[in-house]
Amino acid sequence: QVQLVESGGGLVWAGGSLRLSCAASGIFFSLNHMGWYRQAPGKQRELVASITSGGSTNYADSVKGRFTISRDNAKNTLYLQKNSLKPEDTAIYYCTTKRIQAATIPDDWGKGTRVTVSS
């Protein structure tokens, strides 16, 4: 059974930083492609950042230069370092995994962690 458990969310002031973590189990973590999605109030879920099994990364334009996605295969853990946070980064952040890189929809989702950025 696949489990993705996010942590690290919370309340932060604009300009601050947070690091989200996602502990994965039930998958061959090192072989899977991982990602972070977010859903802001009243908006559709969007892909924030992704990282392939080989370590290649991709970011939404809105977070480029501020967010960094990384993975620790030895710990089966995915990270999202978020700097220079803005109120518009307020959302629930979801960890995702997929086995096929070209797949448009992740295979599995975590339950999410809430991030609130206050101005």
C-alpha positions as CSV (number, residue, x, y, z in Angstrom):
1,Q,0.0,0.0,0.0
2,V,1.4,3.4,-1.1
3,Q,1.6,6.0,1.6
4,L,2.8,9.6,1.1
5,V,2.9,11.6,4.3
6,E,3.6,15.3,4.1
7,S,4.9,17.4,7.0
8,G,6.3,20.9,7.5
9,G,3.4,23.1,6.7
10,G,2.3,26.0,8.9
11,L,1.9,29.7,9.2
12,V,4.8,31.9,8.1
13,W,5.2,35.6,7.4
14,A,5.7,36.9,3.8
15,G,9.4,36.7,2.9
16,G,10.0,33.7,5.2
17,S,10.9,30.1,4.5
18,L,9.5,26.6,5.0
19,R,10.7,23.2,4.1
20,L,8.1,20.6,3.3
21,S,8.9,16.9,3.6
22,C,7.1,13.8,2.2
23,A,7.9,10.4,3.6
24,A,7.1,7.7,1.1
25,S,6.4,4.0,1.7
26,G,5.0,1.2,-0.4
27,I,6.9,2.2,-3.5
28,F,10.3,1.8,-5.0
29,F,11.0,5.4,-4.2
30,S,14.3,5.7,-6.1
31,L,12.6,4.5,-9.3
32,N,9.6,6.8,-9.0
33,H,9.1,10.3,-10.3
34,M,7.9,12.6,-7.6
35,G,6.2,16.0,-7.4
36,W,4.5,18.7,-5.3
37,Y,1.1,20.1,-6.2
38,R,-0.8,22.8,-4.5
39,Q,-4.3,23.9,-4.3
40,A,-5.1,27.4,-3.2
41,P,-8.6,28.4,-1.9
42,G,-11.0,28.7,-4.8
43,K,-8.4,27.6,-7.4
44,Q,-7.6,24.5,-9.3
45,R,-4.8,22.2,-8.2
46,E,-1.5,23.0,-9.9
47,L,1.9,21.4,-10.3
48,V,4.5,23.3,-8.4
49,A,7.6,21.2,-8.9
50,S,8.7,17.8,-10.0
51,I,11.8,15.6,-9.9
52,T,12.5,12.5,-12.0
53,S,14.0,9.3,-10.7
54,G,17.3,10.6,-12.3
55,G,17.1,13.9,-10.4
56,S,16.0,16.2,-13.2
57,T,13.8,19.0,-11.9
58,N,11.0,21.2,-13.3
59,Y,9.2,24.2,-11.7
60,A,6.1,26.3,-12.3
61,D,7.1,29.8,-13.4
62,S,5.5,31.3,-10.3
63,V,8.0,29.5,-8.0
64,K,11.2,29.4,-10.1
65,G,14.1,30.8,-8.2
66,R,12.3,30.6,-4.9
67,F,11.4,26.9,-4.4
68,T,13.8,23.9,-4.6
69,I,12.6,20.3,-4.9
70,S,15.0,17.5,-3.8
71,R,14.9,13.9,-2.9
72,D,16.8,11.6,-0.5
73,N,16.5,8.1,-1.9
74,A,18.2,6.6,1.1
75,K,15.5,8.0,3.3
76,N,12.6,7.6,0.9
77,T,11.9,11.3,1.4
78,L,11.0,14.1,-0.9
79,Y,11.5,17.8,0.0
80,L,10.4,21.2,-1.1
81,Q,12.4,24.1,0.2
82,K,10.4,27.3,-0.1
83,N,12.0,30.7,0.3
84,S,10.8,34.3,-0.2
85,L,7.3,33.1,0.4
86,K,4.4,35.3,-0.8
87,P,0.8,35.4,0.3
88,E,-0.2,33.8,-3.0
89,D,1.8,30.7,-2.0
90,T,-0.9,30.0,0.6
91,A,-2.3,26.6,-0.3
92,I,-2.5,23.0,0.6
93,Y,0.6,21.2,-0.7
94,Y,0.4,17.6,-1.9
95,C,3.1,15.1,-2.5
96,T,2.7,12.9,-5.5
97,T,4.3,9.9,-7.2
98,K,4.1,8.3,-10.6
99,R,5.9,5.4,-12.2
100,I,5.8,6.6,-15.7
101,Q,7.5,10.0,-16.3
102,A,5.2,10.9,-19.3
103,A,2.0,10.3,-17.3
104,T,0.0,13.5,-16.9
105,I,-1.7,12.4,-13.7
106,P,0.1,11.1,-10.7
107,D,-0.5,7.5,-9.5
108,D,-0.8,8.4,-5.8
109,W,-1.3,11.5,-3.6
110,G,-0.6,12.4,0.0
111,K,-3.3,14.0,2.1
112,G,-1.6,17.3,2.0
113,T,-0.1,19.9,4.4
114,R,-1.4,23.4,4.7
115,V,0.8,26.4,4.2
116,T,-0.4,29.9,5.1
117,V,1.7,32.9,4.2
118,S,0.6,36.1,6.0
119,S,1.4,39.6,5.0
